[in-house]
Amino acid sequence: MVDPSHSRMFAEAGEASKVVARQLALNRDVMASAGQMLRDRAPHTVLTCARGSSDHAATYLKHLVETRVGVMVASLSPSIASIYRSSPMARGMLAIGLSQSGKSPDLLAAMAAVSASGAGTLALVNAADSPLADAVDVVVPLQAGRETSVAATKSFIALLTASVSLVAEWADDDALRDALAGLPELLAEAWECDWAALVGELADTRGLYVIGRGPSLGIAQEAALKLKETCGLHAEAFSAAEVRHGPLALVGPDLPLLVFRQADGSADGTDRLIEDALAQGARVVVASDRPSAAGTTWLKVPATDPVLASILAVQAFYRAASALSVRRGFDPDQPPYLHKVTETV
C-alpha cells in the first residue's frame, strides 16, 4: 500500500465525527434513562470489564466517574470467572462491560458472575444484538456501524463519547452535555490537523514511551497499542507520574516520548517531565492545544474541555498512525497475526 488514505483504517477513523453525531442523536433517551437509573441505584463502586482497546476506554471512563461522580472504579479481570471460577462479591456495585463485538467468552463469563452475585450490569457495545447485550440490564449501543479494519478506530472513539454521555447524565452535568454537543464539529477539525511531524519523528524509531495522565492516560494506552499493531513499534504507555518510578531511566537519545498533554491539573507535572526528558537527550513530541516547550515537536489539538481534548487527540493520532504504518512498510488494515474479533478465555 502506497497511499494511507486508501486504507480501511483511514476511512473508518475519518467517520468518527459522523458516528458521534449519530450516537448523540439516537442515544438521547437511553442515556437519560441510564443516568436516572444510576442516580436511583447509587452504586457504591463501579467495575469495568474489557480487553484491548475497550479496556483503554475503560481507563478513560474510570477517570470520568471518579472525578465527575465521585464513585470509585476498579478493573475486573475477566479470567477471575472464566478460568479461575471465582464469583466476586458485587452487591451494590455496577459492572460496565465495554466491547465492540460483545462476544468474547471471558468477558461474558465475568459479567455473568458479578450479575449473579448482585451487581447491576450495563454494556457499552457496538453490536447491539450480541451475547453481551443480551446478558446485561442496560444496553448502550455505540452506533459506530460496521468496522472492518483490524485496528479499531471509530468504535474506540464511540466508546469514549458514550462514556462521557453516560457520566454527564449520571452526574446531571449540563456543562459536560453542552461540551459534548459540539464534539462532532471538533472531531472533524481534529481530523484535519497536520500531524505529519509525528510520522517523520517515528519513521525510523524502534521504540518509544507514550505518556498521558488523567483523561489522556487511556489515550496513551490506545496510541501505544496502535503503534505496536499497525506500525511494528515497541511502544509502552505510562502516566506522567508512573514513568518516574523506574522507566524514566531508559529515556534518552534512543527512546523518544510522545506526550498527550491537556490543560488541567496534570499540566505542570507533565511539563516538568518534558523538561527532564529533554535534559536526558530525548526527542519529545507533544500533542496539546497550545504550543509546547522549546526543543519539542508540537502536534496541535483543537481547544476544548480538557476531558474532551483527549478524544480529539486520538482522532488526530489515528490519521497519523495510518500514515506511519504505510511509511514503515506495513498494511494498517492487516496487522500480522491479529484478527478483527478476538475471543479469549
C-alpha positions in Angstrom: 0.0 0.0 0.0 1.4 3.4 -1.0 -1.4 5.8 0.0 -2.6 5.6 3.6 -5.9 7.2 2.6 -6.8 4.1 0.7 -6.8 2.0 3.9 -9.9 1.0 5.8 -8.3 2.2 9.0 -8.1 5.7 7.5 -11.6 5.7 6.1 -13.2 4.3 9.3 -11.3 6.7 11.6 -12.4 9.6 9.3 -16.1 8.6 10.0 -15.8 9.4 13.7 -17.4 12.8 13.7 -20.5 11.4 11.9 -20.5 8.4 14.3 -20.6 10.6 17.3 -23.3 12.9 15.8 -25.4 9.8 15.2 -24.7 8.4 18.7 -25.7 11.7 20.4 -28.9 11.8 18.3 -30.0 8.2 18.6 -29.0 7.6 22.2 -30.6 10.6 23.9 -33.4 8.6 25.5 -31.4 5.5 26.5 -28.7 7.8 28.1 -31.3 9.8 30.0 -32.8 6.6 31.3 -29.5 5.1 32.2 -28.5 8.3 34.1 -31.7 8.3 36.1 -31.3 4.6 36.9 -27.8 5.2 38.2 -28.9 8.1 40.4 -31.7 6.0 41.8 -29.5 2.9 42.5 -26.5 4.9 43.6 -23.9 2.1 43.2 -21.0 2.4 45.7 -18.4 1.0 43.3 -18.1 0.6 39.5 -16.4 -2.4 38.0 -15.2 -2.2 34.4 -14.7 -5.3 32.3 -12.9 -5.1 28.9 -10.0 -6.2 26.8 -7.7 -4.4 24.4 -8.8 -1.0 23.1 -12.0 -1.3 25.0 -10.0 -1.6 28.2 -8.2 1.6 27.3 -11.7 3.3 27.0 -12.4 1.8 30.5 -9.3 3.7 31.8 -10.9 6.9 30.4 -14.3 6.0 31.9 -12.6 5.4 35.3 -11.2 9.0 35.3 -14.6 10.4 34.4 -16.6 8.5 37.0 -14.2 9.1 39.8 -13.8 12.9 39.1 -17.3 13.8 38.0 -19.5 11.4 40.0 -17.2 10.6 43.0 -17.6 6.8 42.8 -14.5 4.6 42.9 -13.8 2.4 39.8 -11.9 -0.9 39.7 -11.0 -3.1 36.7 -12.5 -6.6 36.9 -10.2 -9.3 35.4 -12.3 -11.4 33.1 -10.2 -14.5 33.9 -11.4 -14.5 37.5 -14.6 -16.1 36.3 -13.7 -17.7 33.0 -10.5 -19.6 34.2 -10.4 -19.4 38.0 -14.2 -19.9 38.5 -14.5 -17.3 41.2 -17.5 -15.1 41.8 -16.5 -11.8 43.4 -19.0 -10.3 45.9 -20.5 -7.4 44.0 -23.8 -6.5 45.7 -24.4 -2.7 45.4 -21.9 -2.4 42.6 -22.3 -1.5 38.9 -20.5 -3.6 36.4 -19.9 -2.0 33.0 -18.8 -4.2 30.1 -17.1 -2.3 27.2 -16.8 -4.2 23.9 -17.0 -3.8 20.2 -18.2 -7.3 19.3 -19.7 -8.3 22.6 -18.7 -11.9 22.0 -15.5 -12.7 24.0 -16.2 -15.7 26.3 -14.1 -14.4 29.2 -15.9 -11.0 29.2 -19.3 -12.8 29.1 -18.3 -15.1 32.0 -17.1 -12.2 34.2 -20.3 -10.1 33.6 -22.5 -13.1 34.3 -20.6 -13.9 37.6 -20.9 -10.4 39.0 -24.5 -10.2 38.0 -25.2 -13.4 39.8 -23.5 -12.0 42.9 -25.7 -8.9 43.0 -24.2 -6.2 40.7 -26.2 -4.2 38.3 -24.9 -4.5 34.8 -24.6 -2.2 31.8 -22.9 -2.6 28.4 -21.3 -0.1 26.1 -21.2 -2.2 23.0 -21.2 -1.7 19.2 -23.0 -4.9 18.4 -26.4 -4.3 20.0 -27.6 -7.9 19.1 -24.5 -9.5 20.7 -24.4 -12.0 23.6 -23.1 -9.2 25.9 -26.1 -7.0 25.1 -28.5 -9.9 25.8 -26.9 -10.5 29.2 -27.0 -7.1 30.9 -29.6 -4.9 32.5 -29.0 -1.8 30.3 -27.5 -1.7 26.8 -25.9 1.5 25.4 -25.3 0.9 21.7 -22.2 2.7 20.3 -23.9 3.4 16.9 -20.5 3.1 15.2 -21.7 1.0 12.3 -19.7 -1.8 10.7 -15.9 -1.7 11.3 -13.7 -4.0 9.2 -10.2 -2.9 9.7 -8.4 -5.0 12.4 -7.4 -1.7 14.1 -10.4 -0.3 15.9 -10.8 3.4 15.5 -14.3 4.9 15.2 -15.6 2.3 17.7 -13.0 3.3 20.2 -13.9 7.0 19.9 -17.6 5.9 20.2 -16.7 4.2 23.4 -15.1 7.4 24.7 -18.1 9.6 23.8 -20.6 7.0 25.2 -18.6 7.1 28.4 -18.9 10.9 28.5 -22.6 10.8 27.8 -23.2 8.3 30.5 -21.3 10.3 33.1 -22.9 13.5 32.0 -26.4 12.0 32.6 -25.4 10.3 35.8 -23.9 13.5 37.3 -26.7 15.6 35.7 -23.9 17.8 34.3 -25.2 20.4 31.9 -21.8 21.8 31.2 -20.5 18.4 30.1 -23.6 17.8 28.0 -23.1 21.2 26.2 -19.4 20.5 25.6 -20.3 17.1 24.2 -22.9 18.5 21.8 -20.1 20.4 20.0 -17.8 17.5 19.7 -18.7 16.2 16.2 -17.6 19.5 14.7 -14.4 19.5 16.7 -13.7 15.9 15.7 -13.9 16.9 12.0 -11.4 19.7 12.8 -9.1 17.4 14.6 -9.1 15.0 11.6 -7.7 17.8 9.5 -4.8 18.6 12.0 -1.4 18.2 10.5 0.5 15.6 12.4 3.0 14.8 9.7 5.8 15.6 12.1 4.9 12.5 14.1 5.4 10.4 11.1 8.8 11.9 10.5 9.9 11.6 14.1 8.9 7.9 14.4 9.6 6.6 10.9 13.0 5.1 11.9 12.4 4.6 15.6 12.5 1.1 17.2 10.5 2.1 20.3 9.1 4.9 22.4 7.1 5.8 25.5 3.6 7.2 25.2 2.7 9.5 28.1 -0.7 10.7 29.4 -2.3 11.4 32.7 -5.9 11.7 33.9 -8.2 11.7 30.9 -5.3 11.2 28.5 -3.9 8.0 30.1 -6.3 5.8 28.3 -5.5 7.6 25.1 -1.8 7.0 25.7 -2.5 3.3 26.2 -4.5 3.2 23.0 -1.9 5.0 21.0 0.8 2.6 22.2 -1.3 -0.3 21.2 -1.9 1.1 17.7 1.8 1.8 17.3 2.5 -1.8 18.1 -0.1 -3.4 15.9 0.0 -1.2 12.9 3.5 0.2 12.9 5.7 -2.5 14.4 6.9 -0.2 17.1 7.6 -1.3 20.7 5.6 1.4 22.4 4.9 1.5 26.1 2.3 3.7 27.8 2.8 5.3 31.2 1.2 8.0 33.2 3.4 11.1 33.6 3.7 10.2 37.3 4.3 6.4 36.9 7.1 6.8 34.4 9.2 8.4 37.1 9.1 5.2 39.1 11.8 3.4 37.1 11.0 3.6 33.4 12.4 7.2 33.1 15.9 5.6 33.4 15.7 4.4 29.8 14.7 7.7 28.3 17.4 9.3 26.1 18.5 9.8 22.5 17.4 6.3 21.5 14.0 6.4 23.3 11.7 9.3 22.3 8.5 10.3 24.1 5.0 11.0 22.6 3.2 13.0 25.3 -0.6 13.7 25.4 -1.0 16.9 27.4 -4.2 18.6 28.4 -4.7 21.9 30.2 -5.8 20.6 33.6 -4.3 19.9 37.0 -1.8 17.4 35.5 -0.2 20.0 33.1 2.5 21.3 35.5 3.7 17.8 36.3 3.6 16.8 32.6 5.6 19.9 31.7 8.3 19.0 34.3 8.5 15.5 32.8 9.0 17.0 29.3 11.8 19.2 30.7 13.5 16.3 32.3 13.2 14.1 29.2 14.8 16.9 27.1 17.6 17.2 29.6 18.3 13.5 29.2 18.7 14.0 25.4 15.3 12.5 24.4 13.2 13.7 21.4 9.8 14.7 22.7 6.6 15.1 20.7 3.8 16.8 22.5 0.1 16.7 21.5 -1.6 19.7 23.1 -4.0 22.6 22.4 -1.1 25.1 22.8 2.5 25.3 21.5 4.8 23.1 23.5 8.2 23.9 25.1 11.2 24.8 23.1 13.1 21.8 21.9 9.9 19.7 21.4 7.8 18.9 18.4 4.3 20.2 18.8 1.2 18.4 17.4 -1.9 20.7 17.5 -5.1 19.5 19.2 -8.2 21.8 18.9 -9.0 23.6 22.2 -12.0 22.3 24.2 -12.8 21.0 27.7 -9.7 19.1 28.9 -11.7 15.9 29.3 -12.8 16.0 25.6 -9.4 17.2 24.3 -8.2 13.6 24.7 -10.8 12.4 22.3 -9.7 15.0 19.7 -6.1 14.0 20.2 -6.8 10.3 19.5 -8.7 11.3 16.4 -5.8 13.2 15.0 -3.4 10.4 16.1 -5.3 7.8 14.1 -4.7 9.6 10.8 -1.0 10.0 11.6 -0.8 6.3 12.7 -2.2 5.1 9.4 0.4 7.2 7.5 3.2 6.0 9.8 2.1 2.4 9.2 2.5 2.7 5.5 5.7 4.7 5.8 7.2 1.8 7.8 6.1 -0.8 5.2 3.0 -2.2 7.0 -0.6 -2.6 6.0 -2.6 -0.9 8.7 -5.7 -3.0 7.9 -3.9 -6.3 8.3 -1.5 -6.3 11.3 0.4 -9.6 11.4 -1.0 -12.5 13.5 -4.1 -10.5 14.5 -7.8 -10.8 13.8 -10.7 -8.3 13.9 -12.7 -10.2 16.6 -10.6 -11.6 19.4 -12.3 -14.2 21.6 -10.3 -15.2 24.7 -11.0 -17.4 27.6 
